[in-house]
Amino acid sequence: LNRIATRTRAVGLKEGFHMDLGIRGRKAIVCASSKGLGKGCAIALAEAGCDLAVNGRNAQVLAETANQLRDFGVSVMEIVGDVSDHGCQRELLGVFAEPDILVNNNGGPPRRDFHELDRDAILAGVTQNMVTPIELTKAVLDGMAARGFGRIVNITSLSVYVPIPGLDLSSGARAGLTSF
């Protein structure tokens, strides 16, 4: 929250002043949102007045994040688990009957030498960073289109455009999502 105040001051806005993005009251699902980029997205959406379904693998870290988000006066539902797990996906999708915003985010496969990859690691990486976001997009897209409003944000990586040694599996799966 201190970073938000710092960011607000850095762009010359008075503390407490928030730009109205026109999404107050919208319902947002933010995957892998207990820390990092997902948490940053959840904070921005909470600041904009969106109710949230947040997700993370560590219950304690997720609870701490959810409590920070509630300070914005929005409703926050915590779903603990791996977003690539179908049960976790069903829980996330079940929080709101009609989600307005979906932020697809997920951790990637660990940095490793290409020679260490085997079929199971490859399939797991593609599932985490390509299949899971596509599954969640399919689940929400038709409802968003029918209501005439929806936003889907896919967080990938700079490595989609600029190779980073050891991240070839993560980069390949994320590039696939970007192309999709």
C-alpha positions in Angstrom: 0.0 0.0 0.0 3.0 2.3 0.6 3.9 1.7 -3.0 0.5 3.0 -4.2 1.0 6.2 -2.2 4.5 6.5 -3.6 3.2 5.9 -7.1 0.4 8.4 -6.6 3.0 11.1 -5.5 5.4 10.1 -8.3 2.8 11.0 -10.9 1.9 14.3 -9.2 -1.4 13.3 -7.8 -2.5 14.1 -4.3 -2.5 11.2 -1.9 -6.0 9.7 -1.7 -6.8 10.8 -5.3 -7.6 7.9 -7.5 -8.3 8.0 -11.2 -11.8 6.6 -12.0 -11.4 3.8 -14.4 -15.1 3.2 -14.7 -14.9 -0.3 -13.2 -16.1 0.4 -9.7 -18.4 -2.5 -8.6 -17.1 -4.9 -11.2 -16.2 -8.4 -10.3 -12.6 -9.5 -11.0 -10.8 -12.9 -10.8 -7.1 -12.5 -10.3 -5.1 -15.7 -10.6 -1.8 -16.2 -8.6 -2.4 -12.9 -6.8 -0.9 -13.4 -3.4 2.3 -11.7 -4.4 4.2 -10.3 -7.4 2.5 -9.1 -10.6 -0.8 -10.8 -9.6 -0.9 -8.9 -6.3 -0.1 -5.7 -8.1 -3.0 -6.2 -10.4 -5.3 -7.1 -7.5 -4.3 -3.9 -5.7 -5.0 -1.8 -8.7 -8.4 -3.4 -9.2 -9.2 -3.0 -5.5 -8.1 0.6 -5.7 -10.5 1.0 -8.6 -13.4 -0.4 -6.5 -13.6 -4.0 -7.9 -14.7 -6.9 -5.8 -12.1 -9.7 -6.1 -11.6 -13.4 -6.1 -7.9 -13.8 -5.4 -5.7 -17.0 -5.5 -2.5 -18.3 -4.2 -0.9 -21.6 -3.1 0.2 -20.4 0.4 -2.9 -19.8 2.6 -1.1 -17.4 5.0 0.4 -15.2 2.3 -2.9 -15.1 0.5 -4.8 -14.2 3.7 -2.3 -11.3 4.3 -2.8 -10.0 0.7 -6.6 -10.4 1.0 -6.6 -8.3 4.2 -4.6 -5.6 2.5 -7.1 -5.6 -0.4 -10.0 -5.3 2.0 -8.6 -2.0 3.2 -9.9 -0.5 -0.1 -13.5 -1.3 1.0 -14.1 -4.1 -1.5 -15.2 -7.7 -1.1 -12.4 -10.2 -1.4 -12.8 -14.0 -1.6 -9.7 -16.1 -1.1 -9.2 -19.4 -3.1 -6.2 -21.4 -2.0 -4.6 -23.7 -4.5 -2.8 -24.1 -7.8 -4.8 -22.3 -10.5 -3.9 -25.1 -13.0 -5.9 -27.6 -10.9 -9.5 -27.9 -12.2 -10.9 -27.9 -8.7 -9.2 -24.6 -7.9 -10.4 -23.2 -11.3 -14.0 -24.2 -10.4 -13.8 -22.5 -7.1 -12.4 -19.3 -8.6 -15.1 -19.3 -11.3 -17.8 -20.0 -8.7 -17.1 -16.9 -6.7 -19.0 -14.6 -9.1 -21.9 -15.8 -11.3 -20.8 -13.2 -13.9 -17.2 -12.1 -13.6 -16.3 -8.9 -15.5 -12.5 -9.1 -15.4 -10.2 -12.1 -15.5 -6.4 -11.7 -14.9 -4.6 -14.8 -16.0 -1.4 -15.1 -14.1 0.6 -18.1 -13.0 4.0 -19.0 -11.9 6.2 -20.6 -14.5 8.5 -23.6 -14.6 11.7 -23.1 -12.7 14.8 -21.9 -14.6 16.7 -24.9 -15.8 19.0 -26.1 -18.5 17.3 -27.3 -21.7 18.9 -30.7 -21.3 17.1 -31.2 -18.0 13.6 -31.0 -19.6 11.6 -34.2 -20.0 8.1 -34.8 -21.3 6.4 -34.4 -17.9 8.2 -31.1 -17.2 7.3 -29.8 -20.7 3.6 -30.8 -20.3 3.4 -29.2 -16.9 5.0 -26.0 -18.1 2.6 -25.7 -21.1 -0.4 -26.5 -18.8 0.7 -23.8 -16.3 1.4 -21.0 -18.7 -0.8 -21.7 -21.8 -3.6 -24.3 -21.2 -4.8 -22.9 -17.8 -5.3 -19.3 -19.1 -7.1 -20.7 -22.2 -9.4 -22.8 -20.0 -10.3 -19.8 -17.8 -10.8 -17.6 -20.8 -13.2 -20.1 -22.4 -15.1 -20.2 -19.1 -15.8 -16.5 -18.9 -15.7 -15.2 -22.5 -19.2 -16.0 -23.7 -20.8 -14.4 -20.6 -18.7 -11.3 -21.0 -19.7 -11.0 -24.6 -23.4 -11.6 -23.8 -23.3 -8.8 -21.2 -21.4 -6.4 -23.5 -18.5 -6.0 -21.0 -15.4 -7.9 -20.1 -11.7 -7.6 -19.8 -9.2 -10.4 -20.0 -5.6 -9.7 -19.2 -3.0 -12.4 -19.8 0.3 -11.8 -17.9 3.1 -13.4 -19.8 6.8 -12.4 -19.8 9.3 -10.2 -21.6 11.0 -13.6 -22.4 8.2 -14.0 -25.0 10.1 -11.4 -27.1 13.6 -11.5 -25.7 15.1 -14.9 -24.9 16.3 -15.5 -21.4 18.6 -18.4 -20.8 17.0 -21.2 -18.7 13.4 -20.0 -19.3 12.9 -21.7 -22.7 10.0 -23.8 -21.5 8.3 -20.9 -19.7 8.9 -18.6 -22.6 7.6 -21.1 -25.2 4.4 -21.7 -23.3 3.8 -18.0 -22.7 4.5 -17.2 -26.4 1.9 -19.8 -27.2 -0.6 -18.0 -25.0 0.4 -14.7 -26.5 -0.2 -16.1 -30.0 -3.5 -17.7 -28.9 
